[in-house]
Amino acid sequence: MYELTKNEELILLIVYRLKGNAYGVTIRSLFRDITSRDINFGSMYNTLYLLVRRGFIVSEQSEPSARKGGKRKKMYTLTPAGMNALKAAQDIQKQAWKGMPDLEVSE
């Protein structure tokens, strides 16, 4: 089975969380909110492209927005294979942290 990189895992999780509203700007914004760091558009779109190629997400063009000159957006949706990949990543994390005490942060 393919093991996800950290960015792939985060982007898959973000697409899942955004349910029907996952496109470049919203994905990047939630990535920043979750990680407190920016991801450049090139890196993000490259990761999205790879996830599409692996069958973990699908992309489709939205209808143009209602305002004058409204543009289409490339929307992303998780596939069953993507959900399985997320579940496997979650299981790995749970197994890795199993039995570990809560971490104490020292100043």
Backbone as ProteinMPNN parsed JSONL, in Angstrom:
{"seq_chain_A": "MYELTKNEELILLIVYRLKGNAYGVTIRSLFRDITSRDINFGSMYNTLYLLVRRGFIVSEQSEPSARKGGKRKKMYTLTPAGMNALKAAQDIQKQAWKGMPDLEVSE", "coords_chain_A": {"N_chain_A": [[0.832, -1.186, 0.0], [0.406, 2.287, -0.643], [2.19, 4.705, 1.136], [1.317, 7.714, 2.559], [2.722, 11.021, 2.198], [3.369, 13.623, 4.622], [2.272, 16.114, 3.762], [0.531, 15.183, 1.742], [-1.224, 13.654, 3.272], [-2.32, 15.669, 4.944], [-3.541, 17.329, 3.006], [-5.41, 15.583, 1.846], [-7.014, 15.15, 4.113], [-7.948, 17.74, 4.499], [-9.436, 18.162, 2.123], [-11.409, 16.281, 2.605], [-12.572, 17.401, 4.945], [-13.573, 19.806, 3.943], [-15.683, 19.093, 2.349], [-17.247, 19.317, -0.504], [-16.606, 21.968, -0.9], [-14.008, 22.261, -1.595], [-11.427, 23.761, -3.021], [-8.645, 25.425, -4.607], [-8.099, 27.941, -3.089], [-9.592, 27.61, -0.676], [-8.546, 25.217, 0.278], [-5.841, 25.876, 0.681], [-6.134, 27.9, 2.612], [-7.285, 26.516, 4.835], [-5.224, 24.712, 5.275], [-3.244, 26.459, 6.195], [-4.522, 27.364, 8.529], [-4.595, 24.995, 10.046], [-1.877, 24.172, 10.238], [-0.384, 26.42, 10.81], [1.353, 27.441, 8.956], [2.302, 28.505, 5.676], [1.537, 27.055, 2.499], [2.957, 26.937, -0.624], [1.383, 27.748, -3.753], [2.273, 26.234, -5.966], [3.433, 23.892, -4.844], [1.204, 22.906, -3.491], [-0.657, 22.463, -5.612], [0.784, 20.618, -7.104], [0.83, 18.457, -5.32], [-1.945, 17.97, -5.168], [-2.382, 17.193, -7.846], [-0.86, 14.802, -7.936], [-2.321, 13.28, -6.09], [-4.738, 13.046, -7.438], [-3.874, 11.553, -9.655], [-3.223, 9.172, -8.365], [-5.673, 8.308, -7.69], [-6.937, 9.068, -5.343], [-8.341, 11.393, -4.993], [-10.776, 13.235, -6.905], [-11.15, 15.631, -9.519], [-13.138, 18.35, -10.645], [-14.669, 20.795, -12.752], [-16.334, 23.624, -11.468], [-19.548, 25.249, -11.726], [-19.729, 28.474, -13.308], [-19.263, 31.332, -11.156], [-21.964, 33.342, -9.809], [-21.704, 36.096, -10.09], [-20.943, 38.864, -12.32], [-18.835, 38.009, -14.971], [-17.988, 35.8, -13.657], [-15.933, 33.107, -12.578], [-15.005, 29.69, -13.221], [-14.255, 27.1, -10.84], [-11.778, 24.737, -9.897], [-12.793, 21.969, -8.399], [-12.324, 19.679, -5.705], [-12.761, 16.311, -4.669], [-12.93, 13.707, -2.309], [-12.191, 10.283, -2.956], [-13.365, 6.83, -2.624], [-10.963, 5.319, -2.436], [-9.248, 7.291, -1.534], [-10.375, 7.815, 0.963], [-9.84, 5.365, 2.176], [-7.041, 5.511, 2.212], [-6.688, 7.678, 3.951], [-7.789, 6.579, 6.28], [-5.974, 4.481, 6.74], [-3.677, 5.997, 7.272], [-4.5, 7.279, 9.589], [-4.781, 5.049, 11.283], [-2.104, 4.226, 11.446], [-0.996, 6.404, 12.815], [-2.42, 6.247, 15.258], [-1.485, 3.757, 16.168], [1.236, 4.311, 16.44], [1.202, 6.175, 18.539], [0.088, 4.762, 20.551], [-0.186, 3.86, 23.905], [1.545, 5.816, 24.697], [2.347, 8.416, 26.972], [0.674, 11.576, 27.646], [2.29, 14.322, 26.182], [4.494, 16.537, 27.801], [5.025, 19.957, 27.76], [7.866, 21.817, 28.07], [9.148, 24.891, 29.248]], "CA_chain_A": [[0.0, 0.0, 0.0], [1.128, 3.543, -0.729], [2.207, 5.484, 2.376], [1.191, 9.134, 2.258], [3.6, 12.004, 2.828], [2.62, 14.464, 5.568], [1.453, 17.064, 3.015], [-0.554, 14.443, 1.089], [-2.19, 13.313, 4.315], [-3.017, 16.894, 5.337], [-4.407, 17.812, 1.927], [-6.554, 14.661, 1.792], [-7.869, 15.443, 5.263], [-8.585, 19.032, 4.244], [-10.472, 17.933, 1.106], [-12.499, 15.588, 3.315], [-13.229, 18.344, 5.857], [-14.257, 20.867, 3.197], [-16.872, 18.466, 1.737], [-17.969, 20.052, -1.535], [-16.108, 23.336, -1.041], [-12.551, 22.129, -1.648], [-10.738, 24.265, -4.204], [-7.335, 25.946, -4.247], [-8.057, 28.958, -2.036], [-10.085, 27.078, 0.599], [-7.589, 24.198, 0.725], [-4.659, 26.583, 1.191], [-6.517, 28.608, 3.83], [-7.425, 25.552, 5.933], [-3.872, 24.203, 5.524], [-2.605, 27.475, 7.031], [-5.181, 27.346, 9.841], [-4.227, 23.764, 10.758], [-0.433, 24.011, 10.453], [0.231, 27.729, 11.086], [2.363, 27.737, 7.937], [1.778, 28.595, 4.312], [2.008, 26.137, 1.465], [2.864, 27.708, -1.865], [0.412, 27.175, -4.686], [2.911, 25.21, -6.795], [3.549, 22.669, -4.051], [-0.145, 22.417, -3.223], [-1.254, 21.913, -6.829], [1.527, 19.409, -7.454], [0.319, 17.408, -4.437], [-3.302, 17.653, -5.629], [-2.23, 16.454, -9.101], [-0.424, 13.437, -7.602], [-3.438, 12.593, -5.423], [-5.686, 12.708, -8.51], [-3.272, 10.447, -10.423], [-3.273, 7.945, -7.561], [-7.077, 7.939, -7.518], [-7.4, 9.392, -3.995], [-9.306, 12.475, -5.147], [-11.15, 13.575, -8.275], [-11.365, 17.067, -9.697], [-14.095, 18.734, -11.676], [-14.902, 22.227, -12.835], [-17.616, 24.082, -10.934], [-20.263, 26.197, -12.57], [-19.213, 29.828, -13.074], [-19.932, 32.022, -10.051], [-23.12, 34.122, -10.263], [-21.374, 37.497, -10.382], [-20.546, 39.147, -13.691], [-17.48, 37.551, -15.259], [-17.662, 34.749, -12.695], [-15.063, 32.06, -13.097], [-15.149, 28.323, -12.726], [-13.226, 26.656, -9.909], [-11.493, 23.31, -9.926], [-13.225, 21.44, -7.112], [-11.743, 18.373, -5.396], [-13.585, 15.436, -3.841], [-12.273, 12.468, -1.895], [-12.729, 9.03, -3.503], [-13.261, 5.734, -1.645], [-9.545, 4.991, -2.253], [-8.708, 8.359, -0.694], [-10.859, 7.579, 2.327], [-9.062, 4.228, 2.687], [-5.686, 5.994, 2.488], [-6.774, 8.467, 5.181], [-8.021, 5.649, 7.395], [-4.703, 3.798, 6.984], [-2.786, 6.974, 7.903], [-5.002, 7.451, 10.959], [-4.436, 3.829, 12.021], [-0.663, 4.272, 11.703], [-0.783, 7.391, 13.879], [-2.937, 5.676, 16.508], [-0.572, 2.7, 16.588], [2.494, 4.942, 16.856], [0.995, 6.883, 19.804], [-0.527, 3.849, 21.517], [0.546, 3.659, 25.144], [2.402, 6.96, 25.027], [1.702, 9.393, 27.853], [0.561, 12.91, 27.071], [3.575, 15.017, 26.199], [4.574, 17.753, 28.604], [5.805, 21.001, 27.112], [8.652, 22.58, 29.035], [9.464, 26.245, 28.77]], "C_chain_A": [[0.876, 1.249, 0.0], [1.043, 4.28, 0.605], [2.251, 6.964, 2.021], [2.301, 9.954, 2.897], [2.738, 12.847, 3.766], [1.741, 15.464, 4.819], [0.297, 16.37, 2.302], [-1.645, 14.115, 2.104], [-3.003, 14.543, 4.725], [-3.975, 17.368, 4.256], [-5.607, 16.882, 1.748], [-7.535, 14.95, 2.923], [-8.621, 16.754, 5.068], [-9.689, 18.895, 3.202], [-11.675, 17.244, 1.742], [-13.281, 16.566, 4.191], [-14.038, 19.402, 5.116], [-15.486, 20.371, 2.436], [-17.62, 19.371, 0.75], [-17.519, 21.49, -1.722], [-14.586, 23.348, -1.102], [-12.029, 22.586, -3.001], [-9.504, 25.0, -3.707], [-7.299, 26.89, -3.06], [-8.509, 28.388, -0.693], [-9.143, 26.013, 1.16], [-6.381, 24.883, 1.353], [-4.968, 27.3, 2.504], [-6.622, 27.655, 5.02], [-6.077, 24.926, 6.27], [-3.143, 25.159, 6.47], [-3.2, 27.475, 8.437], [-4.732, 26.145, 10.68], [-2.751, 23.76, 11.157], [0.281, 25.285, 10.905], [1.398, 28.013, 10.141], [1.69, 27.768, 6.568], [2.327, 27.456, 3.467], [1.89, 26.922, 0.166], [1.958, 26.97, -2.851], [1.019, 26.064, -5.542], [3.0, 23.877, -6.083], [2.17, 22.055, -3.808], [-0.756, 21.773, -4.467], [-0.516, 20.677, -7.32], [1.038, 18.228, -6.609], [-1.093, 17.001, -4.855], [-3.25, 16.815, -6.907], [-1.833, 15.001, -8.828], [-1.549, 12.635, -6.948], [-4.528, 12.204, -6.43], [-5.156, 11.515, -9.294], [-3.337, 9.132, -9.674], [-4.708, 7.5, -7.28], [-7.632, 8.233, -6.137], [-8.4, 10.539, -3.977], [-9.653, 12.597, -6.629], [-11.337, 15.081, -8.334], [-12.392, 17.277, -10.795], [-14.29, 20.232, -11.622], [-16.275, 22.562, -12.264], [-18.33, 24.912, -12.003], [-19.657, 27.577, -12.32], [-19.961, 30.486, -11.916], [-20.98, 32.966, -10.629], [-22.77, 35.559, -10.639], [-20.892, 37.657, -11.829], [-19.084, 38.75, -13.901], [-17.019, 36.438, -14.328], [-16.87, 33.618, -13.329], [-15.415, 30.71, -12.508], [-14.009, 28.032, -11.762], [-13.006, 25.176, -10.114], [-11.754, 22.782, -8.521], [-12.676, 20.028, -6.932], [-12.645, 17.619, -4.423], [-12.805, 14.161, -3.539], [-12.966, 11.268, -2.529], [-12.717, 7.968, -2.398], [-11.804, 5.317, -1.4], [-8.861, 6.036, -1.371], [-9.128, 8.2, 0.75], [-10.097, 6.416, 2.951], [-7.643, 4.653, 3.037], [-5.66, 6.837, 3.76], [-6.946, 7.583, 6.404], [-6.731, 4.914, 7.744], [-3.723, 4.736, 7.687], [-3.197, 7.206, 9.357], [-4.628, 6.241, 11.823], [-2.952, 3.796, 12.382], [-0.368, 5.237, 12.851], [-1.256, 6.86, 15.236], [-1.99, 4.615, 17.055], [0.735, 3.291, 17.114], [2.369, 5.595, 18.231], [0.43, 5.984, 20.903], [0.381, 3.657, 22.737], [1.463, 4.801, 25.538], [1.663, 7.905, 25.963], [1.556, 10.727, 27.125], [1.907, 13.623, 27.212], [3.477, 16.29, 27.039], [5.466, 18.742, 27.873], [6.554, 21.769, 28.188], [9.052, 23.909, 28.415], [10.925, 26.504, 28.833]], "O_chain_A": [[1.962, 1.254, 0.58], [-0.048, 4.461, 1.146], [3.122, 7.407, 1.273], [2.77, 9.638, 3.991], [1.51, 12.785, 3.704], [0.582, 15.654, 5.189], [-0.808, 16.91, 2.259], [-2.834, 14.277, 1.83], [-4.226, 14.472, 4.839], [-5.101, 17.766, 4.556], [-6.719, 17.358, 1.519], [-8.746, 14.988, 2.707], [-9.793, 16.865, 5.43], [-10.772, 19.455, 3.377], [-12.822, 17.585, 1.449], [-14.512, 16.561, 4.181], [-15.075, 19.847, 5.608], [-16.254, 21.186, 1.925], [-18.526, 20.106, 1.144], [-18.009, 22.17, -2.624], [-13.949, 24.325, -0.708], [-12.172, 21.885, -4.003], [-9.338, 25.178, -2.5], [-6.542, 26.663, -2.116], [-7.877, 28.654, 0.329], [-8.963, 25.917, 2.374], [-5.949, 24.505, 2.442], [-4.139, 27.302, 3.414], [-6.106, 27.953, 6.097], [-5.811, 24.636, 7.437], [-2.504, 24.726, 7.429], [-2.469, 27.575, 9.423], [-4.517, 26.271, 11.885], [-2.411, 23.389, 12.28], [1.432, 25.228, 11.336], [2.323, 28.745, 10.494], [0.654, 27.142, 6.345], [3.432, 26.964, 3.694], [0.844, 27.506, -0.115], [1.794, 25.752, -2.791], [0.358, 25.062, -5.815], [2.674, 22.841, -6.662], [1.993, 20.841, -3.908], [-1.307, 20.674, -4.396], [-1.132, 19.778, -7.894], [0.855, 17.126, -7.127], [-1.405, 15.811, -4.891], [-3.988, 15.839, -7.039], [-2.399, 14.078, -9.416], [-1.707, 11.446, -7.223], [-5.164, 11.159, -6.29], [-5.897, 10.572, -9.569], [-3.491, 8.079, -10.292], [-4.929, 6.438, -6.699], [-8.687, 7.712, -5.777], [-9.21, 10.648, -3.057], [-8.915, 12.123, -7.493], [-11.643, 15.723, -7.329], [-12.497, 16.493, -11.739], [-14.102, 20.862, -10.581], [-17.257, 21.873, -12.539], [-17.762, 25.226, -13.049], [-19.127, 27.829, -11.238], [-21.149, 30.231, -11.715], [-20.901, 33.348, -11.796], [-23.48, 36.175, -11.435], [-20.485, 36.687, -12.47], [-18.211, 39.111, -13.112], [-15.825, 36.161, -14.216], [-17.113, 33.231, -14.472], [-16.033, 30.606, -11.449], [-12.937, 28.631, -11.848], [-13.931, 24.443, -10.464], [-11.033, 23.105, -7.577], [-12.575, 19.27, -7.897], [-13.21, 18.194, -3.493], [-12.115, 13.614, -4.4], [-14.193, 11.239, -2.627], [-12.118, 8.186, -1.344], [-11.446, 4.994, -0.268], [-7.997, 5.703, -0.56], [-8.333, 8.424, 1.662], [-9.743, 6.471, 4.128], [-7.094, 4.209, 4.046], [-4.729, 6.732, 4.558], [-6.322, 7.814, 7.44], [-6.423, 4.741, 8.923], [-3.014, 4.315, 8.601], [-2.348, 7.314, 10.243], [-4.204, 6.403, 12.967], [-2.583, 3.39, 13.484], [0.415, 4.924, 13.748], [-0.563, 7.013, 16.242], [-1.722, 4.574, 18.255], [1.274, 2.823, 18.117], [3.321, 5.575, 19.01], [0.309, 6.405, 22.053], [1.561, 3.332, 22.605], [2.091, 4.759, 26.596], [0.477, 8.167, 25.767], [2.223, 10.977, 26.121], [2.569, 13.526, 28.245], [2.485, 17.016, 26.978], [6.553, 18.383, 27.419], [5.945, 22.311, 29.11], [9.263, 24.015, 27.207], [11.375, 27.59, 28.471]]}, "name": "protein", "num_of_chains": 1, "seq": "MYELTKNEELILLIVYRLKGNAYGVTIRSLFRDITSRDINFGSMYNTLYLLVRRGFIVSEQSEPSARKGGKRKKMYTLTPAGMNALKAAQDIQKQAWKGMPDLEVSE"}
